[in-house]
Amino acid sequence: MRPTTIKFIRGTGWTFIWLGVYLMGFVAYQLWFTNLLTARDQAALADGLDAHYEEVMVEEVEYVPVVVPGATTTTVPDTGPIPDPVPKTLLVESDSEVGEAFGQIRIPAIDLDVTMVEGVRRRDLKTGPGHLTGSPLPGQPGNAVISGHRTTYGAPFGDLGALVAGDRIEVETAIGVHVYEVRAAPERCSNDEGLCVVRPTDLWVTEPREGSWLTLTTCHPKFSARRRLIVFAELVAGPNAEVILGT
Amino acid sequence: MLSAIYHRLPGPKAARITVLAVAAVLILVLVIWSYEILGDLLDSGGTVGE
């Protein structure tokens, strides 16, 4: 063999060896190292949560229900003069800084118990599930949206696909523990397995809803960011549940 | 391979080691940055419309 051929074969071999090393490093970084980073961040966030609860402002405000145009309404039978309604009040908390821990999410069915942060920037979601800024906080009327990683950075929403209708989700914030119940996937996004899977641009999942809802979003399928898995849950108990549910 | 690069570098021993150390750090930063970018293809955090 000519020296140039030998040199070429040797160079190609080294290229593949380094490519293999790079890819092994990538797998180790994603599946192991990012989990270490998130575990460290979660410990720090959990430590600061009690201080956050003490600092955050909690006040009572008049309850204004979320009205979604086009939603069905009920007709109240005529029972004579309507008395002046007693204003209902809700407990609300002040907004947190983006990147700051604001609450804890617990889903016993998938053994999840993690601290959530405000915001869904890349750096926020590296530390834990993030609350979409602009959507209501959990426990408030409307649609609170929480996003989280599925396979890396601690994979807080790794088992979200295992949730079924009726599973409980507890979200603790400064005003108390809000209990949600998972609802079946709507027909418009339900796949063969009964999971709600949408495109990353399907903004309707984050739109306001009547009542009080929690929407959890993560990547789908595992190890791909092509689609989103969505879990909808409705408030059933908590400091504001009685007012919002009208019971 | 490292020793071959080391011997090809001009200058005194300390300067060669410094150049190699700086290059190693730069490569490490570049590799981790590329891991972050590629990692978004595996799991971008699950946001909708962001």
HADDOCK unambig.tbl for C-alpha pairs under 7 A between the chains (distance, minus, plus):
assign (segid A and resid 26 and name CA) (segid B and resid 35 and name CA) 5.86 0.50 0.50
assign (segid A and resid 30 and name CA) (segid B and resid 39 and name CA) 6.80 0.50 0.50
assign (segid A and resid 125 and name CA) (segid B and resid 45 and name CA) 6.22 0.50 0.50
assign (segid A and resid 147 and name CA) (segid B and resid 45 and name CA) 6.64 0.50 0.50
assign (segid A and resid 147 and name CA) (segid B and resid 46 and name CA) 5.58 0.50 0.50
assign (segid A and resid 147 and name CA) (segid B and resid 47 and name CA) 5.50 0.50 0.50
assign (segid A and resid 148 and name CA) (segid B and resid 45 and name CA) 5.17 0.50 0.50
assign (segid A and resid 148 and name CA) (segid B and resid 46 and name CA) 5.68 0.50 0.50
assign (segid A and resid 149 and name CA) (segid B and resid 43 and name CA) 6.39 0.50 0.50
assign (segid A and resid 149 and name CA) (segid B and resid 45 and name CA) 4.28 0.50 0.50
assign (segid A and resid 149 and name CA) (segid B and resid 46 and name CA) 6.01 0.50 0.50
assign (segid A and resid 150 and name CA) (segid B and resid 43 and name CA) 6.60 0.50 0.50
assign (segid A and resid 151 and name CA) (segid B and resid 43 and name CA) 6.40 0.50 0.50
assign (segid A and resid 152 and name CA) (segid B and resid 43 and name CA) 6.70 0.50 0.50
assign (segid A and resid 200 and name CA) (segid B and resid 48 and name CA) 4.85 0.50 0.50
assign (segid A and resid 200 and name CA) (segid B and resid 49 and name CA) 5.90 0.50 0.50
assign (segid A and resid 201 and name CA) (segid B and resid 48 and name CA) 5.98 0.50 0.50
assign (segid A and resid 201 and name CA) (segid B and resid 49 and name CA) 4.82 0.50 0.50
assign (segid A and resid 202 and name CA) (segid B and resid 48 and name CA) 6.83 0.50 0.50
assign (segid A and resid 202 and name CA) (segid B and resid 49 and name CA) 6.92 0.50 0.50
assign (segid A and resid 203 and name CA) (segid B and resid 48 and name CA) 6.41 0.50 0.50
assign (segid A and resid 203 and name CA) (segid B and resid 49 and name CA) 5.91 0.50 0.50
assign (segid A and resid 217 and name CA) (segid B and resid 46 and name CA) 5.52 0.50 0.50
assign (segid A and resid 217 and name CA) (segid B and resid 47 and name CA) 6.37 0.50 0.50
assign (segid A and resid 218 and name CA) (segid B and resid 45 and name CA) 6.29 0.50 0.50
assign (segid A and resid 218 and name CA) (segid B and resid 46 and name CA) 3.56 0.50 0.50
assign (segid A and resid 218 and name CA) (segid B and resid 47 and name CA) 6.59 0.50 0.50
assign (segid A and resid 219 and name CA) (segid B and resid 43 and name CA) 6.07 0.50 0.50
assign (segid A and resid 219 and name CA) (segid B and resid 44 and name CA) 6.99 0.50 0.50
assign (segid A and resid 219 and name CA) (segid B and resid 45 and name CA) 6.61 0.50 0.50
assign (segid A and resid 219 and name CA) (segid B and resid 46 and name CA) 4.39 0.50 0.50
assign (segid A and resid 223 and name CA) (segid B and resid 42 and name CA) 4.41 0.50 0.50
assign (segid A and resid 223 and name CA) (segid B and resid 43 and name CA) 6.05 0.50 0.50
assign (segid A and resid 224 and name CA) (segid B and resid 41 and name CA) 6.05 0.50 0.50
assign (segid A and resid 224 and name CA) (segid B and resid 42 and name CA) 4.35 0.50 0.50
assign (segid A and resid 224 and name CA) (segid B and resid 43 and name CA) 5.82 0.50 0.50
assign (segid A and resid 225 and name CA) (segid B and resid 41 and name CA) 5.51 0.50 0.50
assign (segid A and resid 225 and name CA) (segid B and resid 42 and name CA) 5.54 0.50 0.50
assign (segid A and resid 225 and name CA) (segid B and resid 43 and name CA) 5.10 0.50 0.50
assign (segid A and resid 225 and name CA) (segid B and resid 44 and name CA) 5.85 0.50 0.50
assign (segid A and resid 228 and name CA) (segid B and resid 46 and name CA) 6.16 0.50 0.50
